[in-house]
Amino acid sequence: MRVLLVEDEVRLADNLAAALRDSSGFAVDCAPDGLAGDDLAGNRCYDLIVLDLMLPKLDGLSLLRRLRARQDPTPVLILTAREGKENIVQLLNAGADDYLAKPFDLGELIARAKALIRRGKGAAHPMLTALDLEVNTLEQSVRRNGVLVDLSPTEYRILEYLIHHPRKIFSKRELLEHLYDYNWEHHSNVIEAHVSNLRKKLDAALPGADPIIETMRGRGYRLASEAERAEIQGQERS
């Protein structure tokens, strides 16, 4: 998952970015002011925006209003020192999904960030299921047909992203943009290896079963069973 953090306090931004990366494996882009945040949000796809209110160049509330004015549905978690009821109502009416008052507990921020991402993808429960897979987003554990599958952090992140939208084809670029920060170009030659290893581990958990990650030549990857692939192909031909 990819997060945009818009925060002008350098030390706080560094600590938050490190916590999101280390605890959850999120890719995090940082913007030091509202205009930079607006530019990144308008040109890249994010699963969550963590937004401070007191920002230079463009304040957080104005940025939030810009996002919603252009129909950007990305969940937004506000960081604010303003706890008054009127301020909170104003934030929610402007399109904020949640807020945290400073100072806040880092563990609570991470928990709320995960919940907003799940909710934004239509999966409020931490357990994601598709085909014979179970992905526990709190434990970051994966089981196929009840068998625990030991994945690397990157393999887990790929599978978690795929399982949010079974049968949807994701290009290599889409996966890269959600796995890594804006320097993702440096990783572009390894995505095939990660997907290959992921597929092997999932297949080894249930010997003899159909592969459930399909490579679509020239298009990308999708999570689908053999039966679903045949159904999709039939629909495409009809």
C-alpha positions in Angstrom: 0.0 0.0 0.0 1.2 3.5 -0.8 0.7 6.5 1.6 1.2 10.2 1.1 2.4 12.0 4.2 2.0 15.8 4.1 3.8 17.2 7.1 6.2 20.2 7.4 7.8 19.2 10.7 10.9 17.3 9.4 11.5 15.1 12.5 7.9 14.2 12.9 7.6 13.4 9.2 10.7 11.2 9.3 9.4 9.3 12.4 6.0 8.8 10.9 7.3 7.6 7.6 9.7 5.2 9.2 6.9 3.8 11.5 4.6 3.2 8.5 7.3 1.6 6.5 8.7 -0.6 9.3 5.4 -1.7 10.9 3.3 -2.2 7.9 5.5 -2.3 4.8 3.8 0.8 3.4 5.5 2.8 0.6 5.5 6.4 1.9 6.0 9.6 -0.1 6.5 12.8 1.9 5.5 16.3 1.1 6.8 19.3 3.2 4.0 21.7 2.3 0.5 21.8 1.0 1.3 22.7 -2.6 3.8 19.8 -2.8 1.2 17.5 -1.3 -1.4 18.7 -3.8 1.0 18.1 -6.7 1.8 14.5 -5.6 -1.8 13.7 -4.9 -2.8 14.9 -8.3 -0.2 13.0 -10.2 0.1 9.7 -8.3 -2.3 7.1 -6.9 -2.4 6.6 -3.1 -4.2 4.3 -0.7 -4.2 6.8 2.1 -3.2 10.5 2.7 -2.0 11.5 6.2 -2.5 15.3 6.3 -1.3 17.9 8.8 -3.5 21.0 9.1 -0.8 23.6 9.8 1.2 23.6 6.6 3.1 26.3 4.7 2.1 27.5 1.2 -1.3 25.7 1.4 -3.0 24.7 4.6 -4.3 21.2 5.2 -8.0 22.1 5.1 -7.6 23.9 1.8 -5.7 20.9 0.4 -8.5 18.6 1.6 -11.1 20.7 -0.1 -9.1 20.7 -3.4 -8.9 16.8 -3.2 -12.6 16.5 -2.7 -13.4 19.2 -5.3 -11.7 17.1 -8.0 -13.5 13.9 -6.8 -10.4 12.3 -5.3 -11.8 9.5 -3.1 -8.5 8.7 -1.3 -9.1 8.2 2.4 -7.6 11.2 4.4 -6.4 11.0 8.0 -6.0 14.5 9.5 -3.4 15.4 12.1 -4.5 18.4 14.1 -3.8 20.3 17.3 -7.4 21.7 17.1 -9.7 19.5 19.2 -12.8 21.8 19.4 -16.1 20.4 18.2 -16.6 23.0 15.6 -13.2 22.4 14.1 -13.8 18.6 13.9 -17.2 19.1 12.3 -15.6 21.4 9.7 -13.0 18.8 8.9 -15.5 16.0 8.5 -17.8 18.2 6.4 -14.9 19.0 4.2 -14.3 15.3 3.4 -11.9 14.1 6.1 -12.3 10.4 6.9 -10.7 10.4 10.4 -8.5 12.6 12.6 -5.9 12.4 15.3 -5.3 15.2 17.8 -1.6 16.0 18.6 0.2 14.6 20.5 -1.0 11.2 19.4 0.1 7.6 20.0 2.1 6.1 17.1 0.4 2.8 17.5 -3.0 4.3 17.2 -2.1 6.2 14.1 -0.9 3.0 12.4 -4.1 1.2 13.5 -6.3 3.9 12.1 -4.3 4.1 8.9 -4.8 0.4 8.3 -8.5 0.6 9.1 -9.0 3.5 6.6 -7.1 1.7 3.9 -9.3 -1.5 4.4 -12.4 0.6 4.5 -11.4 2.5 1.4 -11.1 -0.8 -0.5 -14.4 -2.1 0.8 -12.9 -4.5 3.4 -13.6 -3.2 6.9 -12.6 -6.5 8.5 -8.8 -7.3 8.8 -9.3 -10.8 7.4 -9.3 -10.8 3.6 -10.4 -13.9 1.7 -10.5 -15.0 -1.9 -10.4 -18.4 -3.6 -8.8 -20.6 -0.9 -6.6 -17.8 0.5 -6.9 -16.0 3.8 -4.8 -12.9 4.5 -4.8 -11.5 8.0 -3.8 -7.8 7.6 -3.2 -7.3 11.3 -0.9 -10.3 11.7 0.3 -10.0 8.1 -0.1 -13.7 7.8 -1.2 -15.8 4.8 -2.9 -19.2 4.6 -3.9 -21.3 1.6 -6.5 -23.9 2.4 -5.5 -23.5 6.1 -1.8 -24.0 5.4 0.4 -21.1 6.6 2.6 -19.7 3.8 5.8 -18.0 4.8 6.2 -14.9 2.6 8.8 -12.2 2.4 7.6 -8.6 3.2 7.5 -7.7 -0.5 5.7 -10.9 -1.5 3.1 -10.3 1.2 2.5 -6.7 0.0 2.0 -7.9 -3.5 -0.5 -10.5 -2.4 -2.4 -8.1 -0.1 -2.7 -5.7 -3.0 -4.0 -8.4 -5.4 -6.5 -9.9 -3.0 -8.3 -6.6 -2.5 -9.5 -6.9 -6.2 -9.5 -10.6 -7.3 -9.8 -11.1 -11.0 -8.6 -7.5 -11.7 -5.5 -7.2 -13.9 -2.7 -5.1 -12.3 0.1 -3.9 -14.5 3.7 -4.1 -13.3 3.7 -0.3 -13.1 0.6 -0.3 -10.8 2.2 -2.8 -8.5 5.5 -0.9 -8.4 3.8 2.3 -7.6 2.0 0.8 -4.6 4.9 -1.2 -3.3 7.6 1.5 -3.4 7.9 5.3 -2.9 8.5 7.7 -5.8 11.9 6.2 -6.4 10.3 3.0 -7.5 12.1 3.0 -10.8 15.1 1.5 -9.1 13.0 -1.6 -8.3 11.4 -2.1 -11.7 13.6 -5.0 -12.7 12.7 -7.2 -9.7 8.9 -7.3 -9.7 8.8 -10.4 -11.9 11.1 -12.2 -9.5 8.9 -11.4 -6.5 5.7 -12.5 -8.3 7.4 -15.7 -9.4 8.5 -16.5 -5.9 5.1 -15.7 -4.5 3.4 -18.0 -7.0 5.7 -20.8 -6.2 5.1 -20.5 -2.4 1.4 -20.4 -2.8 1.4 -23.4 -5.2 3.6 -25.4 -2.8 1.1 -24.9 0.0 -1.5 -26.9 -1.9 0.3 -29.4 -4.3 -1.7 -30.3 -7.3 -4.0 -27.3 -7.1 -4.4 -24.8 -10.0 -2.1 -21.8 -9.8 -4.0 -18.8 -8.6 -1.8 -15.9 -9.8 -2.0 -15.6 -13.6 0.5 -13.7 -15.7 -1.3 -11.8 -18.5 1.4 -11.3 -21.2 1.9 -7.6 -21.9 -0.8 -6.6 -19.4 0.2 -7.7 -15.9 -1.0 -10.1 -13.1 -4.3 -11.1 -11.6 -5.6 -13.4 -8.8 -8.0 -15.9 -10.3 -8.7 -19.6 -10.3 -8.6 -21.8 -13.3 -12.4 -22.0 -13.4 -12.6 -18.2 -13.2 -10.1 -17.8 -16.0 -12.2 -20.0 -18.2 -15.3 -18.1 -17.3 -13.6 -14.7 -18.0 -12.4 -16.0 -21.4 -15.9 -17.2 -22.3 -17.3 -13.8 -21.4 -14.6 -12.0 -23.5 -15.4 -14.2 -26.5 -19.2 -13.8 -26.3 
